[in-house]
Amino acid sequence: MIGEQLEFQISQYADNTLSAGERTALEAELERSAEARALLTEYRKLDEVLRREILVPEVNWDRLAEQISGAVGEEEIPGRRLVIGWGGRLALAASVLIAVGVGLAVYMKGTTPGAPVGPAGVAKVEGPSAEAATQPALVKIDVGPGDEFAEAQYQLSEGIVQRPSSVRVIASNEEAGQDTHRSPYQQ
Amino acid sequence: MAGNRRCFDTLIRRYQRQAVAVSYRLLGNSQDAMEVTQDAFLKAFTSLATLQKPEAFGGWLMRIVSNLSLNYRRGRKTRSQLPLDDLLGKATAEQADVGGGSEWMARDIGPLHRMESGELGSKLQEALNQLPEKQRLAIVMFTIEQMPQKDVAEALKCSVEAVKWHVFQGRKKLKEMLKEYL
């Protein structure tokens, strides 16, 4: 009676997958045991029958290859995926950097003092129309330099020259609360 | 390799016979086997990015083929996207007898005819179908198709030692089932 371990070894021997040492040991056993030799013969015969009787159908392999290749091509078109290697990734990163740099340069140039700036856009705003006056205006306020300061200049700080604004009351029913003809810088 | 059609065409030519053979031995029908083979190559092409070791392509493809074949057996679904039927030639009476001939099938259909009509071939196929899945795949890929053990291990997602064991167990069962024919 052959044990399962020996039977397993005979199966591997038939497949020629035993190590050299195992092979030598099994060959000694095969010489001793007729039962082991009979089992090896059965396994070899089984393999031979399997390979001989279950054959692959005769196929026009060239045509099948073309058919499969065509199907793969059809699969490729709608679902084409972009596979980018390291070189491609570097090139992509460089392109992004260049695009950002160019965009930044254009932006900086547009905000440089003195540079001609075109209109950013025109917005048309429509609101309520002006109401017609029903009585004379009580107060008229002018914003700008007073008469005595019209020609004068005041040094507020080095490099900056500015004329102070003034407020003039042209007409009012009330007493003026502010001396509009005095410079705000006079004591 | 991913996305390289010309390279993939080389793989198609190298592995199509093995793919058809494995699928055929699992399905027992040449038309289904070719359909599954085409599906397997399509799946392999779209999944190439997931293949870690390019040298394992053969085993990986056979895993796809065997999975699709076994699913096909379970479902026997009908597919309309493949134009296989369009390529079918006018079957001769003899071809029709042996399972619907195709222009893909060579004129000499002797081996197929022998296999499908022979009693021993039928008994072998029947016995193979009764084996547990892993044992059947191991016998088909290693013993019959004589694929390298490491490729079979890749296809079965197991170790080489496990492949040897599956082959041994399958062989024992086949020997028992076919003892009157051996």
Interface residues (C-beta under 8 A of the other chain):
Chain A: E7 F8 S11 Q12 D15 T17 E42 Y43 K45 L46 D47 V49 L50 R51 E53 I54 L55 V56 P57 E58 V59 N60 W61 R63 L64 A65 Q67 I68 S69 A71 V72 G73 E75 E76 G79 R81 V83
Chain B: A2 G3 R5 F8 D9 I12 R13 Q16 R17 V20 A21 Y24 R25 S30 A33 M34 T37 Q38 F41 L42 F45 T46 A49 L82 L84 L87 E103 W104 M105 A106 D108 I109 G110 P111 L112 R114 M115 G118 L120 G121 L124 Q125 L128 I139 F142 T143 I144 Q146 Q149 K164 W165 V167 F168 R171 K172 L174 K175 L178 Y181 L182
